Amino acid sequence: MIELAGIIILGIIAQWFAWRLRIPAILPLILIGLLVGPLASEYFGEKLIEPKWAPEDDKMGLFPGNSLYFFVSLAISVILFEGGLTLKRSEIKTVGPVITKLITLGTLVTFFGAAIAAYYIMYPKLSWQMAFLFSSLIIVTGPTVIAPILRNIPLKKNVSTVLKWEGILIDPIGALFAVLVYEFIASIGVGKEYTLTALEEFGKILLFGFTFGFTFANALAVMIRNKWIPHYLMNVATLAMVLFVFVASDVAAHESGLLAVVVMGMVMGNMNLPNLEELLYFKESLSVLLISILFILLAANIDMSDLELIYNWDTAILFAVIVFIIRPLGVLFSTQGSDLSFRERSFISWVGPRGIVAAGIASLFGQQLVDQGIPGAEYITPLVFMIVLGTVLLNATTARPVAHWLGVFLSKSEGILIVGASKVSRLIGDYLKRNDRHVVLIDNNAANVNKAKKMGIDALNANIYSDSFADSIELNDIGYLFAMTGNNDINQYAIDRFGKQFGENGAFRLSTLDETRSDEVGDSSHLFSGATDFLRLTEAVRKYPSIQEIDLKDQDHLNTLLEISGKDQDTVPLFIKSKAGELKILRPAEEVPEYSAGSKLVYLGKVYDFDQEGV
C-alpha cells in the first residue's frame, strides 16, 4: 500500500517540478525511478520500490509474474489513444509531405542506420537480431517529451508542426517495427522459418489494427451522437472502449492493439463530435497519471547489473552516433526539396527525444527475450533507457539556445488570440488571416468554433476559466490578445489572467456599455474606440458583414475619415494598414496615428463613397 501510494505521490511531485522548471516530465520521473530502484538497492541493500514480485528470488513486489507488463501495455494503449485524438488533418496542409517522409524514409534511415551502428559498436555483445530490435525501439520521438519542449519555446509554426506530428505519428510505427523484429527473433527462438512467419504476423497486425480501430471509432461516435451514453459516463465509457479495442485486437492479432487504439483516436479526433474537447481533457489527465506511474515503475525495475552493462565508452559512442549522425541524416533525406530552410531542418535534426513508448516496449520485449534465454537481450532495456534519458536531457537543456542560434526562435510573437468566436470575431479574424497574421479564436461554443474552422481559421473549443488551453502548442507564437465576447466580465478576466502570457505586444478588450456612454477617453486596454462595444460591432456586422479598405491621401484625409466614420454607429474603424502591410490597431487612448504614404484605413461597415461627400 505504501509503495503504491508513494509511486503516485512521487509521480505528481515530479510532474510539478517539470512544470516549474519547464522541462519534459520524463526526466525527473526516470531519475526518481532510478533513485528508488537500482540506486537505492546499491546503497540500502534493497529497492525502496520493487515493481516485480518474484517468489523464487524472495522478492516481494507490486506485480506478480507478467502482471507488470500487462499493466504497462494497457497504460501505453490509453496514452497512444490520447495522442491520436490530437491529430488534426488541417494542421499539415503546408508540411504534409515532410511529415510523410519523416515517418517513412526517416524511419528507415533510423532503423537500418542505428542497427548497423549498434552491431559494430557493441560487437560481439549484440547480435544482428538484437541490434535491429534496439534500432526499432529508438525510432520513436514521443509526444510526451516533444510537447513540453514545444510549449516552452516559441518556434516558427512549420517547425513546431513538423515536430509535433512526427512525435505522435511515429509512435505506432516504431511500435510496429519493434513488433516485427520481435516476431523475427521469437520465431527463430522456437525454430520456425522466421521470414514467412514474421511477414504473416505483420500483415495480421496491419489488418486487425486498422479494422478494429476504424470500426470501433465509428461505433463509439454513433453512440455519442445519438446520446446512447449519458454525459456523466462518456469519459469512462470511452476509456472502457479503448481498453476493449486494445485487448480484442491484440487477441485477434498479437501486438496489433497499439495500432488499433492510435487509429481509433485519429478517426475520432477528426470527427465533429460533441464534447470531444471534454473527452480530450479527461484523457490528458489520465495520461499524466499513467505516465507518472509508468516511468517510475519501469526505471525502478532496472537493476544495477543492467546499468553496469552500459557503463562504458561503447554506449557513449553509440549515443553520439545516433544523435549527431543518424538523426540528422534521416531529417536531411526526409526534408530534401521541401520549403523548410536549412536552419529549420537543422533544428528538427537536433530535437529528437525518445519517450514513453520506447521505454515501455523495451521493458516489455527485453524482459520477455531475457526469459527466453536469447543472447544479448539483457542489453535492450538499459540501452534504450540510456537513449531516452540522454536525448531528453540533451534536448530539454539545449533546445532553446539552439533555436536562438539557428534563428528559428520567434524573438517577437506576432500571432493574435481572439477570445470569443462570434460572427464579429470570425470576420475580423478572417481579415487578419488574409493579411498573413496567425489568428487563433477561442470559445466554449462548439458551433462558433466549427464555423471558424470552416473558414480556415485556427480555433479552440475551450473555457477561458480553464488553464489547460494555455499549454496548447498552437498558441506558442501569440503576442496579441483581443477579448471580444459579449460578456464584460469574461473580457476583463481574459485581460487580467492571460494578458502577460499572450499579450506581449498588447492585451485589449471591448468597451462596456457604460464606458461607451462616458465622455472620458477609453483607457489603453480598450479595443478600437471608446464608443465600440460588442453590441455596436454586432449591429454593424449584421447590416454590413464585410471589412473595407480605403486609400488615404494625407493626414487631413485620415482625420476627416475617422471623424465621419466615428459618427456613424454602423461603421467601426479598426486598423491603419501601411504600404508594407503592417496593421496598427486604432484605440481610443492614443492620438490619431500619423499618416504615411500608401496607407489605408481599415473599417467595418458599409462602402462609403467619400468622394461624393467631399472628402
C-alpha positions, 0 to 999 in steps of 0.5 A: 500500500505504501509503495503504491501510494508513494509511486503516485505521490512521487509521480505528481511531485515530479510532474510539478517540478517539470512544470516549474522548471519547464522541462519534459516530465520524463526526466525527473520521473526516470531519475526518481525511478532510478533513485528508488530502484537500482540506486537505492538497492546499491546503497540500502541493500534493497529497492525502496520500490520493487515493481516485480514480485518474484517468489523464487528470488524472495522478492516481494513486489507490486506485480506478480509474474507478467502482471507488470507488463500487462499493466504497462501495455494497457497504460501505453494503449490509453496514452497512444489513444490520447495522442491520436485524438490530437491529430488534426488533418488541417494542421499539415496542409503546408508540411504534409509531405515532410511529415510523410517522409519523416515517418517513412524514409526517416524511419528507415534511415533510423532503423537500418542506420542505428542497427548497423551502428549498434552491431559494430559498436557493441560487437560481439555483445549484440547480435544482428537480431538484437541490434535491429530490435534496439534500432526499432525501439529508438525510432520513436520521438514521443509526444510526451517529451516533444510537447513540453519542449514545444510549449516552452519555446516559441518556434516558427509554426512549420517547425513546431508542426513538423515536430509535433506530428512526427512525435505522435505519428511515429509512435505506432510505427516504431511500435510496429517495427519493434513488433516485427523484429520481435516476431523475427527473433521469437520465431527463430527462438522456437525454430520456425522459418522466421521470414514467412512467419514474421511477414504473416504476423505483420500483415495480421497486425496491419489488418486487425489494427486498422479494422478494429480501430476504424470500426470501433471509432465509428461505433463509439461516435454513433453512440455519442451522437445519438446520446446512447451514453449519458454525459456523466459516463462518456469519459469512462465509457470511452476509456472502457472502449479503448481498453476493449479495442486494445485487448480484442485486437491484440487477441485477434492479432498479437501486438496489433492493439497499439495500432488499433487504439492510435487509429481509433483516436485519429478517426475520432479526433477528426470527427465533429463530435460533441464534447470531444474537447471534454473527452480530450481533457479527461484523457490528458489527465489520465495520461499524466497519471499513467505516465507518472506511474509508468516511468517510475515503475519501469526505471525502478525495475532496472537493476544495477547489473543492467546499468553496469552493462552500459557503463562504458565508452561503447554506449557513449559512442553509440549515443553520439552516433545516433544523435549527431549522425543518424538523426540528422541524416534521416531529417536531411533525406526526409526534408530534401526539396521541401520549403523548410530552410536549412536552419529549420531542418537543422533544428528538427535534426537536433530535437529528437527525444525518445519517450514513453513508448520506447521505454515501455516496449523495451521493458516489455520485449527485453524482459520477455527475450531475457526469459527466453534465454536469447543472447544479448537481450539483457542489453535492450532495456538499459540501452534504450533507457540510456537513449531516452534519458540522454536525448531528453536531457540533451534536448530539454537543456539545449533546445532553446539556445539552439533555436536562438542560434539557428534563428528559428526562435520567434524573438517577437510573437506576432500571432493574435488570440481572439477570445470569443468566436462570434460572427464579429470575431470570425470576420475580423479574424478572417481579415487578419488571416488574409493579411498573413497574421496567425489568428487563433479564436477561442470559445466554449461554443462548439458551433462558433468554433466549427464555423471558424474552422470552416473558414480556415481559421485556427480555433479552440473549443475551450473555457477561458476559466480553464488553464489547460488551453494555455499549454496548447502548442498552437498558441506558442507564437501569440503576442496579441490578445483581443477579448471580444465576447459579449460578456464584460466580465469574461473580457476583463478576466481574459485581460487580467489572467492571460494578458502577460502570457499572450499579450506581449505586444498588447492585451485589449478588450471591448468597451462596456456599455457604460464606458461607451456612454462616458465622455472620458477617453477609453483607457489603453486596454480598450479595443478600437474606440471608446464608443465600440462595444460588442453590441455596436460591432454586432449591429454593424456586422449584421447590416454590413458583414464585410471589412473595407479598405480605403486609400488615404491621401494625407493626414487631413484625409485620415482625420476627416475619415475617422471623424465621419466614420466615428459618427456613424454607429454602423461603421467601426474603424479598426486598423491603419494598414501601411504600404508594407502591410503592417496593421496598427490597431486604432484605440481610443487612448492614443492620438490619431496615428500619423499618416504615411504614404500608401496607407489605408484605413481599415473599417467595418461597415458599409462602402462609403463613397467619400468622394461624393461627400467631399472628402 
